[in-house]
Amino acid sequence: MTIAPEEKTIAAAVTGMRPQHLTVAADAIRSYEATRRAFLKGGAALGGALVVAGIAGPNGEALAQAPGANLPANPGAFVRIAPDNTVTVIIKALDKGQGVTTGLTTIVADELDADWSQMRAVFAPADHRLYNNLLFGPVQGVGGSTTIAGSWLQMRKAGAAAKQMLIAAAAAEWGVPAAEIRVARGVVSHGGRQATFGQLSAKAATMPVVADPALKGPGDWTLIGKDGATPRVDSLAKTSGQATFSIDVRRPGMLTALVAHAPKFGGRVRSFDAAETRKVKGVVDVVEIPSGVAVVARDTWSAMKGREALKVTWDFAAAETRSSEAIMAEYKRQAASRGLSAGRRGDAAQGLSRAAKVIEAEFEFPYLAHGPMEPLNGVIERRADGGIEAWAGFQFQTVEQATVAAICGVAANQVQLNTLFAGGSFGRRATPTCDYVSEMAHILKATGYRAPIHLVWTREDDMQAGYYRPMVYHKVRAGVDAQGRIAGWEHRIVGKSILIGSPFEAMMVVNGVDATTVEGANDTRYDIANLNVEVHNGREGVPVLWWRSVGHTHTGQVTEVVMDELAQAAGKDPLAFRLDYLGKAPRDAAVLRLAAEKAGWGQPLPAGKGRGIAVHESFRTHVAMAAEVTVDGGKVKVDRIVAAVDCGIVVNPDIVRAQIEGAVGFALSSVLRNRLTLKDGEVQETNFDTFEPTRMSEMPKVEVHLIASTEPPTGIGEPGVPLVGPAISNAVFAATGKRPRSLPIDLNQLGGA
């Protein structure tokens, strides 16, 4: 068996490591430059398909303006044309509801000049040599709203090259010049002759691949950017129940496993008594794994009842035992001293010394659960040939494949991952530690590989033993001068780093500063002459992870609420005040003006109602939102959200709108009520009754307006989230004269005007 050098690198990185395998992705990414050069120099081929590599540098920076610009077209990896005339696009990224199966398929179909009715989509196997994320390096995976942005040129080239192969096949068969052949809606024609893609597929497969095919201009697009042209390819399957999620997978002889996790983070198993568990009908085995004790049974109910009967003695010597209030108090003590420099423009202290008016503001943000609709789960088994096969909503396929390989003692290319639709993620499945996937492999191994294992996490498991949006504290001191201009802005942030101690530390932590803690604050689009941002890394044992829009979830709130407060201090309109500082950010200014116009900015509202506005750039996408609220009887009701979006070229307008609408629904519950709280180190919220998602009855009217653009596409899955909180907070102030700062909004703790 031959194992590619990069597979050895990844496999070796995890061998002998503790179960979380924290070094897997880091080692893979550190080896990237050597791997990339080897691939590009050798032009290697695998199974007849050209092997491609990404274009991100060792520190994650882009090496080209558009990812994939320097890569040869590779239709064999991404396009399958069958004799029945169907065209299947191979989707290298997980679709967890954000619509990438439709987006990537649209890009291919347009360049191919296919008819939308013939398009299909399937998920790619785990193979980072073919399906790496061009913005990550040699890692197959998705996150940071990168799928469309990172695949735009790659998928266009694949579609265009496939079309050229069809044309070449027709030209050879008909004996006519290729330049005279036309393709439209899945039909290749010349004069009175025509053929479908399916009829030409066999001949086309023998034609050479054009490495750099000509791409369509925007004026020739028939599907990209067209409303109603591309209904989602997964809608019918999902609404009819035909779509397969890992919770649906059934394998011959499959057993179900649930894991008893420590009730406090950092707790370890000291001993356990499974006598009563083994008496539960259906229970087959009880095994200890690094993260807890797994109960294995013939069905989910038996595994649940068996776990309830299990007696575990935990060792909490290294566990987190404080309350969330105690941890926040520690944050505030840290914020009293200077932190690590995260960004500096001019001299904020000197500017504030000249300020005519100064505001001092504190913001608190709680831990938050991701709460995807489908609880974490997956199926794993050993094949007859000794390899391992698994089914789940895999998001970091390269890391997950390497983790399973290391635990089960096989080579990475002996692990087959079947990526399935996922019922949400919001960052939860993108764990560098591969927590639930690691558990799947450990249970399979601990039970002697005798049967397929379906690991199931309950809602309570994920709520109380998972990963969380970090709790964060912000302290801001800012002021305006006598002319109403911002004189200085001092900003101190305290929160636990997501990246320190993870595989991504080497790439995204510089001088102790985690980029995901300060993003949106230290790189604000506002042209503030005197700005100083500092950060303290919180110290606690709570596991934290990116949560939809990551650091922007809190920095967007702080920046936009403080801008409103400064506008008030300057005696200026909040819209005009913002525009004064966006002269160097025309795209942000444009979405801000559009949102304000469509929301009727400046038009009076009845008593008890207010309108607020906010603008924020994240993941290279520019979004502005205006919110209208009603405050009555101590309650906030959000009546209307108007959003303006510039995400570059819009591939699927309806999906972009849906993502903004979904972002509003997702964020609204965290703005109005949700928080996770610790008592003696244990999470108190257990399910959606105590961590309540947004109800349909609470959803405001959402209007989304898209800016026409010729810039390459950027992300849309996350950028709608950061605006929801500040737009609503500023609207509450407009309605009440009281200023919400922290989230969730508590009307009983608001400061006055």
KOLGU-556828 format. One line per 4 residues: their letters; for each residue x, z, y of C-alpha. Coordinates in Angstrom, 2 decimals. Each point is the difference from the previous one (the first is absolute). Example, Ala and Ser with C-alpha at 12.3 -4.5 7.8 and 13.67 -1.06 7.14 Angstrom:
# KOLGU-556828
AS) 12.30 7.80 -4.50 | 1.37 -0.66 3.44
This chain:
# KOLGU-556828
MTIA) 0.00 0.00 0.00 | 1.35 -0.94 3.42 | -0.78 2.23 2.95 | 0.53 -1.30 3.50
PEEK) 2.52 1.97 2.11 | -2.64 1.13 2.48 | -2.13 1.35 -2.86 | 2.98 2.00 -1.21
TIAA) 0.41 1.40 3.48 | -3.61 1.12 0.20 | -0.15 1.33 -3.55 | 3.28 1.86 0.37
AVTG) -1.22 1.59 3.19 | -2.75 1.87 -1.80 | 1.69 0.83 -3.28 | 0.56 3.73 -0.25
MRPQ) -1.76 0.74 3.27 | -2.74 2.59 0.30 | -3.51 -1.35 -0.61 | -0.66 -0.94 3.59
HLTV) 2.91 -2.49 -0.09 | 0.56 0.26 3.70 | 2.99 -2.33 0.04 | -1.57 -3.04 -1.63
AADA) -1.06 -2.04 3.00 | 2.95 1.15 2.07 | 2.54 -1.26 -2.50 | -1.90 -3.24 -0.44
IRSY) -0.09 -0.58 3.73 | 3.62 1.01 0.55 | 1.04 -2.63 -2.51 | -2.02 -2.60 1.83
EATR) 2.70 -1.85 1.91 | 2.07 -0.67 -3.11 | -3.08 -1.03 -1.93 | -1.22 -2.28 2.76
RAFL) 3.32 -1.79 0.29 | 0.18 -0.49 -3.76 | -3.48 -1.48 -0.13 | 0.49 -2.33 2.94
KGGA) 3.42 -1.13 -1.19 | -1.05 -0.59 -3.58 | -3.45 -1.48 0.65 | -0.91 1.64 -3.28
ALGG) -2.99 -1.05 -2.07 | -2.12 2.04 -2.35 | -2.38 -1.62 -2.45 | -0.02 -3.21 2.02
ALVV) -1.01 1.71 3.25 | 2.39 0.37 2.89 | 1.07 3.59 0.60 | -0.29 1.05 3.63
AGIA) 1.28 2.93 2.00 | -1.12 1.63 3.21 | 1.55 -0.09 3.42 | 0.08 3.63 1.07
GPNG) 3.35 1.55 0.79 | 1.34 3.23 -1.51 | -1.58 2.03 2.79 | -3.33 -1.80 -0.20
EALA) 0.52 -2.18 3.06 | -1.27 -3.56 -0.07 | 2.65 -2.66 -0.48 | -2.27 -2.79 1.18
QAPG) -2.87 -0.34 2.43 | -2.45 -0.76 -2.79 | 0.42 1.43 -3.53 | 0.53 -2.82 -2.46
ANLP) 1.27 -2.48 2.58 | 3.22 -0.58 -1.92 | -1.47 0.13 -3.50 | -0.70 -3.16 -1.99
ANPG) -3.58 -0.69 -1.00 | -0.89 1.42 -3.39 | -3.44 -1.24 -1.04 | 0.70 0.82 -3.64
AFVR) -0.01 3.71 0.79 | -3.18 0.02 2.05 | -2.26 -2.93 -0.91 | -1.62 -0.99 -3.30
IAPD) -2.13 -3.17 -0.15 | -1.98 -0.31 -3.21 | -1.56 -3.10 -1.62 | -3.44 1.45 0.79
NTVT) 0.90 -0.48 3.69 | 0.28 3.71 0.81 | 2.88 1.09 2.20 | 1.25 3.52 -0.64
VIIK) 2.18 1.77 2.54 | 2.37 2.67 -1.30 | -0.35 3.08 2.23 | 3.17 2.08 0.13
ALDK) -1.53 2.93 1.91 | -2.57 2.58 -1.01 | -3.49 -0.60 1.36 | -1.46 3.42 0.62
GQGV) -2.93 -1.28 2.00 | 1.82 -1.49 2.98 | -0.67 -3.59 -1.11 | 3.49 -1.36 -0.65
TTGL) -1.20 -1.95 -3.03 | -2.18 -2.02 2.36 | 2.60 -0.15 2.78 | 2.86 -1.31 -2.10
TTIV) -2.31 -2.39 -1.85 | -1.22 -1.38 3.33 | 3.55 -0.77 1.12 | 0.78 -1.90 -3.19
ADEL) -3.34 -1.83 -0.08 | 0.36 -1.28 3.54 | 3.47 -1.45 -0.50 | -1.08 -1.38 -3.37
DADW) -3.14 -1.54 1.51 | -2.03 1.51 -2.82 | -3.73 0.59 -0.01 | -0.73 3.71 0.34
SQMR) -2.37 -0.08 -2.97 | 2.87 -0.79 -2.37 | 2.21 2.90 1.10 | 0.71 3.02 -2.18
AVFA) 2.41 2.93 0.25 | 1.86 2.19 -2.51 | 2.58 2.73 0.44 | 3.65 -0.74 -0.67
PADH) 2.01 1.78 -2.67 | 2.65 2.50 1.05 | 3.04 -2.14 0.81 | 1.85 0.77 3.20
RLYN) 2.16 -3.11 -0.41 | -3.04 -2.21 0.49 | -2.46 2.21 1.82 | 1.98 2.25 2.30
NLLF) -1.44 1.00 3.35 | 2.03 -2.07 2.45 | -0.13 2.83 2.54 | 1.17 2.66 -2.47
GPVQ) 2.96 -1.57 -1.82 | 0.22 -0.43 -3.79 | -3.05 2.18 -0.55 | -3.41 -1.21 -1.08
GVGG) -2.57 2.12 1.77 | -2.21 0.18 3.01 | -0.42 2.39 2.91 | 0.21 0.09 3.75
STTI) -2.53 -2.82 0.36 | 2.62 -2.54 -1.14 | -1.73 -2.24 -2.54 | -1.21 -2.85 2.21
AGSW) 2.82 0.39 2.51 | 2.64 -0.07 -2.72 | -1.54 -2.81 -2.05 | -1.22 -2.39 2.70
LQMR) 2.72 -2.63 -0.27 | 0.68 0.59 -3.69 | -3.60 -0.73 -0.99 | -0.31 -2.94 2.40
KAGA) 3.09 -1.56 -1.53 | -1.33 0.58 -3.51 | -3.28 -1.74 0.84 | 1.65 -2.86 1.85
AAKQ) 2.54 -0.61 -2.78 | -2.73 0.00 -2.63 | -1.88 -2.61 2.02 | 3.11 -2.16 0.18
MLIA) 0.31 0.19 -3.79 | -3.62 -1.14 -0.38 | 0.62 -2.86 2.41 | 3.16 -1.00 -1.86
AAAA) -1.93 -0.01 -3.27 | -2.71 -2.22 1.44 | 2.54 -2.34 1.58 | 1.78 -0.43 -3.33
EWGV) -3.23 -0.54 -1.91 | -1.53 -2.44 2.47 | 3.22 -1.74 1.05 | -0.60 0.53 3.71
PAAE) 2.10 1.57 2.77 | -0.40 3.77 0.21 | -0.36 -0.23 3.78 | -3.27 -1.92 -0.41
IRVA) -1.66 2.64 -2.18 | -2.47 2.44 1.50 | -1.12 3.43 -1.21 | -3.21 1.72 1.08
RGVV) -2.24 2.68 -1.56 | 1.73 -0.13 -3.34 | 0.00 -3.78 -0.38 | 3.03 -2.31 0.13
SHGG) -0.84 -3.53 1.11 | 1.39 -3.41 0.87 | -2.29 -2.82 0.97 | -2.81 0.00 -2.51
RQAT) 1.84 2.06 -2.57 | -0.18 3.77 -0.23 | 0.83 2.85 -2.37 | -0.60 3.71 -0.07
FGQL) 2.80 2.55 -0.05 | -0.84 0.77 -3.61 | 0.35 -3.61 -1.06 | 3.44 -0.20 1.58
SAKA) 1.21 3.49 -0.98 | 1.99 -0.96 -3.12 | 1.79 -2.88 1.71 | 0.58 2.05 3.15
ATMP) 1.75 2.74 -2.01 | 2.77 -2.50 -0.81 | 0.65 -0.94 3.62 | 2.94 1.45 1.96
VVAD) -0.65 2.86 2.42 | 0.55 -0.72 3.70 | 2.03 3.00 1.16 | -1.08 -0.19 3.64
PALK) -3.33 -1.83 0.15 | -1.64 -0.96 3.27 | -2.61 2.56 1.03 | -3.26 -0.63 1.78
GPGD) -0.39 0.63 3.69 | -2.77 2.34 1.17 | -2.12 -2.98 1.04 | -0.12 -1.18 -3.62
WTLI) -1.08 3.29 -1.56 | -3.37 -0.18 -1.72 | -0.20 3.56 -1.38 | 2.47 2.20 1.87
GKDG) -1.71 1.67 2.93 | -3.39 -1.51 -0.75 | -3.00 2.31 -0.04 | -2.02 -0.23 -3.19
ATPR) 2.34 -2.49 -1.68 | 1.44 2.39 -2.56 | -2.35 2.59 -1.49 | 1.97 2.75 -1.73
VDSL) 1.17 -1.05 -3.43 | -0.67 3.48 -1.42 | -3.47 0.66 1.41 | -2.03 -1.30 -2.93
AKTS) 2.13 1.75 -2.59 | -0.16 3.31 1.86 | -3.69 -0.08 0.85 | -0.98 -1.07 -3.52
GQAT) 2.20 2.55 -1.74 | 2.23 -2.62 -1.61 | 3.16 1.01 1.86 | 2.35 2.10 -2.11
FSID) 1.45 3.19 1.40 | 2.29 2.21 -2.07 | -2.84 2.48 -0.45 | -1.74 -2.79 -1.98
VRRP) 2.87 -0.74 -2.39 | -0.57 0.81 -3.66 | 2.70 -0.44 -2.65 | -0.32 0.42 -3.80
GMLT) 0.43 3.65 -0.91 | 0.43 1.03 3.63 | 0.14 3.69 0.89 | -0.75 1.54 3.39
ALVA) 2.29 2.50 1.72 | -0.44 2.41 2.89 | 2.85 2.08 1.41 | -0.14 3.62 1.11
HAPK) 2.09 0.13 3.18 | 1.33 3.10 1.71 | -2.47 1.34 2.60 | 2.87 0.47 2.45
FGGR) 2.41 -2.77 0.97 | 3.37 0.51 -1.66 | -1.42 2.12 -2.82 | 1.34 -0.53 -3.51
VRSF) -1.30 0.74 -3.48 | 1.37 3.29 -1.33 | -2.09 0.01 -3.18 | -3.40 -1.08 -1.25
DAAE) -2.49 0.97 -2.68 | -1.99 -2.93 -1.42 | -1.79 1.86 -2.78 | -3.44 -0.21 1.62
TRKV) 0.63 -3.53 1.19 | 0.67 -1.22 -3.53 | -3.39 1.39 -1.06 | -1.81 -2.36 2.38
KGVV) -1.58 -2.85 -1.91 | 1.79 -3.27 0.72 | 3.31 1.53 1.09 | 2.88 -1.63 -1.89
DVVE) 3.16 1.43 1.54 | 1.43 2.18 2.76 | 3.47 -0.86 1.31 | 2.20 1.24 2.81
IPSG) 1.37 -2.58 2.40 | 2.16 0.52 3.11 | -2.98 0.18 2.37 | -2.21 2.31 -2.08
VAVV) -1.86 0.17 -3.29 | -1.94 -3.01 -1.31 | -3.13 0.35 -2.11 | -0.56 -3.09 -2.16
ARDT) -3.44 -0.69 -1.46 | -2.23 -2.72 -1.36 | -1.99 -0.24 3.25 | 0.10 1.16 3.60
WSAM) -2.56 2.77 -0.37 | 1.84 1.59 -2.92 | 3.27 -0.16 1.93 | -1.66 1.67 2.99
KGRE) -1.53 2.78 -2.09 | 3.28 0.46 -1.84 | 1.87 0.36 3.26 | -2.49 2.60 1.19
ALKV) 0.76 2.05 -3.12 | 3.78 -0.29 0.45 | 1.90 3.12 1.05 | 3.14 -0.71 2.01
TWDF) 2.41 2.52 1.45 | 1.64 -1.50 3.07 | 3.35 0.71 1.59 | -0.44 0.02 3.78
AAAE) 3.55 1.08 0.87 | 0.66 -3.29 1.83 | -3.60 -0.69 1.05 | -1.53 -0.31 3.45
TRSS) -2.13 3.13 0.50 | -0.86 -0.11 3.71 | -3.27 -0.92 1.68 | -0.33 -3.10 2.13
EAIM) -0.41 2.29 3.02 | 3.35 1.65 -0.75 | 1.71 -3.36 -0.35 | -1.49 -1.20 3.31
AEYK) 1.20 3.20 1.66 | 3.49 -0.80 -1.27 | -0.33 -3.50 1.45 | -0.83 1.45 3.39
RQAA) 3.05 2.26 -0.14 | 2.16 -3.02 -0.81 | -1.51 -1.93 2.91 | 1.19 2.67 2.42
SRGL) 3.57 -1.28 -0.36 | 1.66 -3.35 0.43 | -0.37 -2.40 -2.91 | 1.77 -3.06 -1.29
SAGR) 0.00 -2.88 2.45 | -2.44 -2.67 -1.17 | -0.06 -2.16 3.11 | 1.02 0.18 3.61
RGDA) -0.63 -2.12 3.07 | 1.33 1.10 3.36 | -0.06 3.73 0.83 | -3.34 1.65 -0.79
AQGL) 1.04 3.46 1.18 | 1.18 -1.27 3.36 | -3.12 -2.11 0.38 | -2.24 2.98 -0.70
SRAA) 1.87 2.05 2.60 | -1.33 -2.45 2.60 | -3.56 -0.13 -1.37 | -2.91 0.82 2.26
KVIE) -2.21 0.91 -2.97 | 1.09 1.07 -3.48 | -2.08 0.39 -3.13 | 1.01 1.95 -3.08
AEFE) -1.83 -0.83 -3.18 | 0.10 1.13 -3.62 | -1.41 -1.95 -2.93 | -0.54 1.19 -3.57
FPYL) -0.67 -2.23 -3.00 | -0.87 1.37 -3.46 | 0.98 -1.13 -3.46 | -2.28 -2.79 -1.22
AHGP) -0.74 -1.35 -3.48 | -0.14 -3.75 -0.61 | -3.26 0.23 -1.93 | -0.21 -3.49 -1.56
MEPL) -3.27 -0.67 -1.79 | 1.66 -0.57 -3.37 | 1.92 3.07 -1.15 | 3.52 -0.62 -1.23
NGVI) 0.12 -1.15 -3.60 | 1.75 -2.43 -2.30 | 0.46 -1.06 -3.61 | 3.29 -0.28 -1.86
ERRA) 1.01 -0.86 -3.57 | 2.96 -1.01 -2.12 | -0.21 -3.52 -1.40 | 0.92 -0.98 -3.53
DGGI) 3.26 -1.53 1.25 | 1.08 3.35 1.48 | -0.76 -0.97 3.59 | -2.35 1.86 2.30
EAWA) -3.15 -1.40 1.58 | -2.06 1.66 2.72 | -3.11 -0.67 2.06 | -0.63 1.47 3.47
GFQF) -0.34 -0.78 3.68 | 3.78 -0.22 0.34 | 1.22 -0.12 3.60 | 3.81 0.34 -0.35
QTVE) 0.42 -2.05 -3.16 | 3.79 -0.07 -0.02 | 0.32 3.76 0.36 | -2.81 0.68 -2.44
QATV) 1.43 -2.38 -2.58 | 3.45 1.60 0.25 | -1.47 3.49 -0.22 | -1.94 -0.77 -3.18
AAIC) 3.06 -1.69 -1.50 | 2.23 3.00 0.67 | -2.45 2.54 -1.42 | -0.74 -2.05 -3.11
GVAA) 3.60 -1.03 -0.58 | -0.45 -3.75 0.19 | 1.31 -2.75 2.27 | -2.02 -0.81 3.11
NQVQ) -0.85 -3.45 -1.33 | -1.59 1.65 -3.04 | -2.62 1.61 2.22 | -3.02 -2.20 0.72
LNTL) -2.13 1.19 2.90 | -3.49 -1.44 0.33 | -1.05 0.46 3.61 | -3.75 0.38 0.37
FAGG) -2.31 0.40 2.97 | 0.21 3.46 1.52 | -2.91 1.87 1.50 | 1.90 0.88 3.16
SFGR) 3.37 1.56 0.69 | 0.60 0.54 3.74 | 3.62 0.72 -0.96 | -0.69 2.30 -2.94
RATP) 1.10 -2.41 -2.74 | 3.21 -0.92 1.83 | 1.90 3.06 -1.17 | 3.78 -0.29 -0.28
TCDY) -0.24 2.74 -2.64 | -2.46 -2.06 -2.09 | -1.76 3.27 -0.73 | -2.97 -1.10 -2.06
VSEM) 1.83 -2.94 -1.60 | 2.82 2.36 -0.95 | -2.56 2.32 -1.59 | -1.46 -2.87 -2.02
AHIL) 3.41 -0.78 -1.46 | 0.91 3.63 -0.64 | -3.26 0.65 -1.88 | 0.40 -3.14 -2.08
KATG) 3.52 1.10 -0.95 | -0.95 3.64 -0.61 | -2.77 -1.06 -2.38 | 2.39 -2.10 -2.03
YRAP) -1.35 -3.36 1.17 | -2.66 0.30 -2.69 | -2.91 -1.22 2.13 | -0.70 -1.62 3.36
IHLV) -0.43 2.61 2.74 | -2.50 -0.18 2.84 | 1.09 2.48 2.66 | -2.81 1.06 2.33
WTRE) 0.32 2.04 3.17 | -3.25 1.56 1.16 | -0.93 0.13 3.66 | 1.00 3.67 -0.01
DDMQ) 3.41 -0.87 -1.45 | 0.77 -2.43 2.77 | -1.45 2.23 2.72 | 1.93 3.08 -1.10
AGYY) 3.13 -1.31 -1.73 | 0.71 -3.31 1.66 | 1.66 -1.20 3.19 | -1.20 0.37 3.58
RPMV) 0.27 -1.33 3.52 | 2.47 2.44 1.55 | -1.22 2.77 2.23 | 1.49 -0.64 3.45
YHKV) 0.37 1.78 3.33 | 0.64 -1.74 3.33 | 0.98 1.57 3.29 | 0.00 -2.21 3.10
RAGV) 0.96 0.66 3.59 | -0.67 -2.94 2.30 | -0.66 -0.56 3.67 | -0.74 -2.44 2.79
DAQG) 1.63 -0.27 3.40 | -1.69 -0.06 3.39 | -0.73 -3.71 -0.39 | -1.74 0.56 -3.33
RIAG) 2.83 -1.51 -2.06 | 1.24 1.64 -3.21 | 3.00 2.07 1.08 | 1.10 1.25 -3.40
WEHR) -1.19 0.59 -3.56 | 1.52 2.56 -2.37 | -1.35 -0.17 -3.54 | 0.90 2.30 -2.88
IVGK) -1.30 -0.57 -3.56 | 0.17 2.34 -3.00 | -1.03 -1.16 -3.47 | 1.34 -0.27 -3.51
SILI) 1.89 -3.23 -0.59 | -1.51 -2.38 -2.54 | 3.31 -1.75 -0.58 | 2.65 2.74 -0.13
GSPF) 0.74 0.60 -3.66 | -1.68 -3.26 -1.02 | 1.53 -3.33 -1.05 | -0.62 -1.36 3.48
EAMM) 2.04 2.62 1.87 | 3.11 -2.16 0.13 | -1.95 -2.86 1.59 | -2.37 1.70 2.41
VVNG) 1.52 3.36 0.96 | 2.66 -0.23 2.72 | 1.79 3.12 1.22 | -2.66 2.12 -1.65
VDAT) -2.90 -1.78 1.70 | -2.71 -1.36 -2.30 | -1.33 -3.19 1.55 | -3.46 0.63 -1.44
TVEG) -0.31 3.33 1.82 | 0.66 -1.37 3.48 | -1.23 -3.61 -0.19 | -2.49 -0.76 2.73
ANDT) 1.50 2.66 2.28 | 3.68 -0.85 0.36 | -0.72 -3.74 0.03 | -3.12 0.05 2.17
RYDI) -0.91 -3.34 1.53 | -0.55 1.65 3.37 | 2.79 -0.64 2.49 | 0.74 3.65 0.76
ANLN) 3.28 0.33 1.88 | 0.71 3.65 -0.87 | -0.91 0.86 -3.58 | 1.58 2.44 -2.42
VEVH) -1.23 0.40 -3.58 | 1.39 2.68 -2.30 | -0.88 1.00 -3.54 | 0.35 2.98 -2.31
NGRE) -0.33 -0.54 -3.73 | -2.49 2.51 -1.35 | 1.08 2.20 -2.87 | -2.60 0.59 -2.68
GVPV) -0.67 -0.74 -3.64 | -3.11 -2.13 0.46 | 0.50 -3.56 -1.33 | -0.69 -2.54 2.74
LWWR) -0.44 -3.75 -0.07 | -0.97 -2.90 2.21 | -3.70 -0.02 0.79 | -1.69 -3.10 1.36
SVGH) 2.03 -0.88 3.15 | 2.52 2.79 -0.69 | 1.53 1.54 3.16 | -2.29 -1.99 2.26
THTG) -2.89 2.19 -1.24 | 1.19 2.76 2.30 | 2.30 -1.67 2.54 | -2.79 -2.39 0.99
QVTE) -2.29 2.93 0.72 | 2.60 1.84 2.07 | 1.24 -2.97 2.01 | -3.45 -1.29 0.88
VVMD) -1.52 3.37 0.85 | 2.98 0.87 2.21 | -0.29 -3.37 1.74 | -3.62 0.85 0.76
ELAQ) 1.03 3.39 1.35 | 2.67 -1.56 2.18 | -2.49 -2.54 1.33 | -2.27 2.90 0.94
AAGK) 2.88 1.83 1.66 | 0.86 -3.15 1.95 | -3.63 -0.51 1.02 | -0.06 -3.44 -1.62
DPLA) -2.30 -1.84 -2.37 | 1.30 0.42 -3.60 | -0.12 -3.76 -0.63 | 1.81 -0.96 3.19
FRLD) 2.52 2.79 -0.51 | 0.93 -1.30 -3.45 | 0.27 -3.59 1.14 | 2.52 1.06 2.64
YLGK) 2.40 0.91 -2.83 | -0.59 -3.00 -2.24 | 1.64 -2.68 2.13 | 2.69 -0.44 -2.64
APRD) -2.53 0.05 -2.85 | -2.35 -2.91 0.71 | -1.62 0.01 -3.44 | -0.93 3.67 0.36
AAVL) -1.33 -0.65 3.48 | -2.08 -2.90 -1.29 | -1.74 2.00 -2.75 | -0.58 2.85 2.43
RLAA) -1.67 -2.28 2.53 | -2.11 -1.66 -2.69 | -1.21 3.28 -1.50 | -0.85 1.33 3.44
EKAG) -1.87 -3.15 0.95 | -2.04 -0.13 -3.20 | -0.78 3.72 0.22 | -1.26 -0.27 3.57
WGQP) 2.71 2.18 1.45 | -1.05 1.49 3.32 | -3.72 -0.30 -0.65 | -1.77 3.35 0.33
LPAG) -1.34 1.87 -3.03 | -2.79 2.61 -0.16 | 0.80 3.69 0.22 | 1.49 1.40 -3.20
KGRG) 1.61 -3.31 -0.85 | 3.57 -1.10 0.61 | 2.27 -2.98 -0.46 | 3.70 0.22 -0.84
IAVH) 2.73 -2.52 -0.61 | 3.34 -0.19 -1.79 | 2.62 -2.60 -0.90 | 2.74 0.24 -2.61
ESFR) 2.38 -2.29 -1.85 | 0.89 0.70 -3.61 | 1.40 -2.17 -2.78 | 0.55 -2.69 2.67
THVA) -3.76 -0.29 0.54 | -1.56 0.73 3.39 | -3.37 1.74 0.11 | -2.16 1.49 2.73
MAAE) -3.22 1.95 -0.48 | -2.72 1.23 2.26 | -2.32 2.71 -1.31 | -3.41 1.11 1.21
VTVD) -1.15 3.45 -1.02 | -2.89 2.38 0.48 | 0.73 3.72 0.23 | -3.09 2.09 -0.63
GGKV) -0.47 3.51 -1.26 | 3.65 0.49 -0.76 | 0.21 -3.13 -2.11 | 1.75 -3.32 0.56
KVDR) -1.76 -3.17 -1.08 | 1.98 -3.22 0.22 | -2.42 -2.73 1.05 | 2.20 -3.05 0.40
IVAA) 3.56 -1.19 -0.56 | 1.24 -3.21 1.60 | 3.34 -1.25 -1.28 | 2.27 -2.81 1.11
VDCG) 2.72 -1.13 -2.41 | 3.09 -2.18 0.22 | 1.50 -0.32 -3.48 | 1.56 -3.40 0.55
IVVN) -1.53 -2.92 -1.89 | -3.19 1.22 -1.65 | -0.14 -1.22 -3.59 | -3.47 1.36 -0.87
PDIV) -2.00 1.10 3.05 | -2.65 1.79 -2.01 | 2.60 2.06 -1.88 | 1.70 0.97 3.27
RAQI) -3.32 1.18 1.38 | -0.74 1.84 -3.24 | 3.33 1.78 0.14 | -0.65 1.22 3.53
EGAV) -3.51 1.09 -0.94 | 1.43 1.74 -3.06 | 2.68 1.67 2.10 | -2.68 1.45 2.25
GFAL) -1.91 1.34 -2.97 | 3.16 1.35 -1.61 | 1.30 1.73 3.13 | -3.29 1.32 1.31
SSVL) -0.25 2.91 -2.43 | 3.52 1.14 0.88 | -0.85 -0.20 3.70 | -3.22 1.97 -0.30
RNRL) 0.57 2.57 -2.77 | 2.49 -0.47 -2.84 | 3.00 2.21 -0.63 | 1.79 1.41 -3.03
TLKD) 0.83 3.67 0.24 | 2.37 2.19 -1.98 | -0.62 3.63 -0.90 | 2.92 1.72 -1.70
GEVQ) 1.39 -3.47 -0.64 | -3.13 -1.32 -1.73 | -2.18 -2.82 1.30 | -3.52 1.27 0.65
ETNF) -1.85 -3.32 0.13 | -0.82 -1.41 -3.43 | -2.29 -3.03 0.29 | -2.08 -2.08 2.37
DTFE) -2.37 2.93 0.60 | 2.73 1.86 1.89 | 1.97 -3.08 1.11 | -2.92 -2.18 0.96
PTRM) 0.46 -3.73 0.56 | -1.84 -1.83 2.75 | -3.69 -0.42 -0.81 | -1.76 -3.31 0.53
SEMP) -2.34 1.80 2.39 | 3.01 0.92 2.15 | 1.45 -3.48 0.30 | -0.11 -1.32 3.55
KVEV) -0.66 -3.59 0.92 | 3.40 -1.70 -0.30 | 0.82 -3.21 1.86 | 3.28 -1.79 -0.68
HLIA) 1.41 -2.69 2.26 | 3.00 -2.04 -1.10 | 2.66 -1.44 2.29 | 0.92 -3.60 -0.78
STEP) 3.75 -0.19 -0.64 | 2.74 -2.32 -1.20 | 2.28 2.88 -0.98 | 0.64 0.59 -3.74
PTGI) -2.54 2.31 -1.66 | 0.60 3.74 0.09 | -1.61 2.89 -1.87 | -3.61 1.07 0.32
GEPG) -0.60 2.61 -2.73 | 1.23 2.92 2.11 | 0.10 -0.82 3.74 | -3.68 0.80 0.60
VPLV) 0.36 3.67 -0.95 | 2.14 1.41 2.87 | -2.47 -1.06 2.71 | -3.10 1.73 -1.35
GPAI) 1.01 3.55 0.92 | 1.19 -0.54 3.58 | -2.83 -2.39 0.92 | -2.54 2.59 -1.14
SNAV) 1.93 2.91 1.54 | 0.16 -1.75 3.35 | -3.70 -0.83 -0.23 | -0.82 3.66 -0.65
FAAT) 1.92 0.91 3.14 | -1.94 -2.60 1.97 | -3.26 1.51 -1.29 | 0.85 3.70 0.39
GKRP) 2.94 0.41 2.34 | 1.75 1.85 -2.80 | 3.10 -1.45 -1.63 | 0.34 -0.26 -3.80
RSLP) 3.61 -0.11 -1.09 | 0.41 1.17 -3.56 | -1.75 -1.56 -2.96 | -2.52 0.50 -1.40
IDLN) -1.89 0.48 3.25 | -1.32 3.53 0.45 | -2.35 0.18 2.98 | 0.34 3.79 0.06
QLGG) 3.71 -0.23 0.74 | 0.11 -2.65 2.69 | 1.94 0.41 3.18 | -1.63 -0.56 3.37
A) 0.53 -2.90 2.32
